[in-house]
Amino acid sequence: MICPHCGARMADGTPTCPVCGSDMGVTNKIPRTRGTWCPSCGALIPEGSALCPKCGLPSPEAPTVRPVRDIKLPKVSDADSTSEFSAITLPEPDPEDAVYEARSALPPERPSVEDRTLGYDRMAHVRVMIIAAIAALVVMGGSIIYITHPFDPGKYDQRAREQADTSTAGSPGQIEALSGQDIRETTPAYDAGEASFELIHQTYLDLGDLADRLDEQEAYFLATYLDDDDEEARQQGLDAAEDLAIDISNAIDSASQLGSGSVYADDIDHIVQLGNWLRNRVDVLVEAWEIDLAYMAPSQVQDIIDSTYYSDKDSDGVSAYKGYFDENYPQWEPSKR
């Protein structure tokens, strides 16, 4: 139950409002189903009341009153001689002024291309679209044929077809084509064993020359590396040592390409081992030169340079790799099978 005066909620049958103290006897006599509740404050509005007794807002059941202005307008049907509209008269239609519409039996002219914009404003015609699609197919198809060239499969074949000298790659002599090519001609026969021996033996002799060059480079280092006033000479020593390292590596690769399946497999292993000893020596020499050139006055840091240069040498200044090479080089000379 809701108090009609303050809107407080209370139990049904309460005789007095606990909030405002109003008598609830009248409220108790009004059935809940017949009452109207204020949508703003929730107070009970008596039947027939247009305003809420609590907040004063209109009752939801009160009829809406729409203000009407009291304006007196004369009626046309009631116009008489005394009315202000009595002087207004409508003219009678003249038959001679009648306008008759004439329609032609011929169909109207087709609008120009510029005027035909209804429904497909600036859209291409179906015929134009079909022609464009055909042209695109022709261009794309022609490009594919030009690139793939199906009528001449060998047009873009870049495999070698001329004679090539592969003597430095383990296959000496002149051959018609490189290995793996699809050709019908037979290649000229050659003695692989003799050619392999010639390559191995030549590499063996080259390693002896490289060892002599390395001895000369080490002697040049000892005579030049402490010269503070001649940086150009020290730079020449580094360049010569780097070139020597490249030549030794090329000699090792030349022998390694013959593989271990050859009848000269042991000789190949010996040559590779001799080359590795030389390469280890020259690597120490190159590193010593690089440290030497890093200082403007290498004589003041001789201990640092010597620690690198003598890292592979004994108390007599002889490299261990040089001892291995000089000991095994004479007895590892290849012999023809």
Secondary structure as the mmCIF struct_conf table of DSSP 4:
data_model
#
loop_
_struct_conf.conf_type_id
_struct_conf.id
_struct_conf.beg_label_comp_id
_struct_conf.beg_label_asym_id
_struct_conf.beg_label_seq_id
_struct_conf.end_label_comp_id
_struct_conf.end_label_asym_id
_struct_conf.end_label_seq_id
STRN STRN1 ILE A 2 ILE A 2
TURN_TY1_P TURN_TY1_P1 PRO A 4 CYS A 6
STRN STRN2 ARG A 9 ARG A 9
TURN_TY1_P TURN_TY1_P2 ASP A 12 GLY A 13
BEND BEND1 PRO A 15 PRO A 15
STRN STRN3 THR A 16 THR A 16
TURN_TY1_P TURN_TY1_P3 PRO A 18 CYS A 20
STRN STRN4 ASP A 23 ASP A 23
HELX_RH_AL_P HELX_RH_AL_P1 GLY A 25 LYS A 29
BEND BEND2 ILE A 30 ILE A 30
HELX_RH_3T_P HELX_RH_3T_P1 ARG A 32 ARG A 34
STRN STRN5 THR A 36 TRP A 37
TURN_TY1_P TURN_TY1_P4 PRO A 39 CYS A 41
HELX_LH_PP_P HELX_LH_PP_P1 ALA A 43 ALA A 43
STRN STRN6 LEU A 44 ILE A 45
HELX_LH_PP_P HELX_LH_PP_P2 PRO A 46 PRO A 46
TURN_TY1_P TURN_TY1_P5 GLU A 47 GLY A 48
BEND BEND3 ALA A 50 ALA A 50
STRN STRN7 LEU A 51 LEU A 51
TURN_TY1_P TURN_TY1_P6 PRO A 53 CYS A 55
HELX_LH_PP_P HELX_LH_PP_P3 LEU A 57 LEU A 57
STRN STRN8 PRO A 58 PRO A 58
HELX_LH_PP_P HELX_LH_PP_P4 SER A 59 SER A 59
TURN_TY1_P TURN_TY1_P7 PRO A 60 GLU A 61
BEND BEND4 ALA A 62 ALA A 62
HELX_LH_PP_P HELX_LH_PP_P5 PRO A 63 PRO A 67
BEND BEND5 VAL A 76 VAL A 76
TURN_TY1_P TURN_TY1_P8 SER A 77 ASP A 78
TURN_TY1_P TURN_TY1_P9 SER A 81 THR A 82
BEND BEND6 SER A 83 SER A 83
TURN_TY1_P TURN_TY1_P10 GLU A 84 ALA A 87
HELX_LH_PP_P HELX_LH_PP_P6 LEU A 90 ASP A 94
HELX_RH_3T_P HELX_RH_3T_P2 PRO A 95 ASP A 97
BEND BEND7 ALA A 105 LEU A 106
HELX_LH_PP_P HELX_LH_PP_P7 PRO A 107 SER A 112
TURN_TY1_P TURN_TY1_P11 VAL A 113 ASP A 115
BEND BEND8 LEU A 118 TYR A 120
TURN_TY1_P TURN_TY1_P12 ASP A 121 ARG A 122
HELX_LH_PP_P HELX_LH_PP_P8 MET A 123 HIS A 125
HELX_RH_AL_P HELX_RH_AL_P2 VAL A 126 THR A 148
TURN_TY1_P TURN_TY1_P13 PRO A 150 PHE A 151
TURN_TY1_P TURN_TY1_P14 PRO A 153 TYR A 156
BEND BEND9 ARG A 159 ARG A 159
BEND BEND10 GLU A 162 GLU A 162
STRN STRN9 ALA A 164 ASP A 165
HELX_RH_3T_P HELX_RH_3T_P3 SER A 167 ALA A 169
TURN_TY1_P TURN_TY1_P15 GLY A 170 GLY A 170
BEND BEND11 GLY A 173 GLY A 173
STRN STRN10 GLN A 174 ILE A 175
BEND BEND12 GLU A 176 ALA A 177
TURN_TY1_P TURN_TY1_P16 SER A 179 GLY A 180
BEND BEND13 GLU A 185 GLU A 185
HELX_LH_PP_P HELX_LH_PP_P9 THR A 186 ALA A 189
HELX_RH_AL_P HELX_RH_AL_P3 ALA A 192 THR A 224
TURN_TY1_P TURN_TY1_P17 TYR A 225 LEU A 226
TURN_TY1_P TURN_TY1_P18 ASP A 228 ASP A 229
HELX_RH_AL_P HELX_RH_AL_P4 GLU A 231 SER A 256
TURN_TY1_P TURN_TY1_P19 GLN A 257 LEU A 258
TURN_TY1_P TURN_TY1_P20 SER A 260 GLY A 261
BEND BEND14 SER A 262 SER A 262
TURN_TY1_P TURN_TY1_P21 VAL A 263 TYR A 264
HELX_RH_AL_P HELX_RH_AL_P5 ALA A 265 LEU A 293
TURN_TY1_P TURN_TY1_P22 ALA A 294 ALA A 294
BEND BEND15 TYR A 295 MET A 296
HELX_RH_3T_P HELX_RH_3T_P4 PRO A 298 VAL A 301
HELX_RH_AL_P HELX_RH_AL_P6 GLN A 302 TYR A 309
HELX_RH_3T_P HELX_RH_3T_P5 TYR A 310 ASP A 312
STRN STRN11 LYS A 313 LYS A 313
TURN_TY1_P TURN_TY1_P23 SER A 315 ASP A 316
BEND BEND16 GLY A 317 GLY A 317
STRN STRN12 SER A 319 SER A 319
HELX_RH_AL_P HELX_RH_AL_P7 ALA A 320 ASN A 328
TURN_TY1_P TURN_TY1_P24 TYR A 329 TYR A 329
HELX_RH_3T_P HELX_RH_3T_P6 PRO A 330 TRP A 332
#
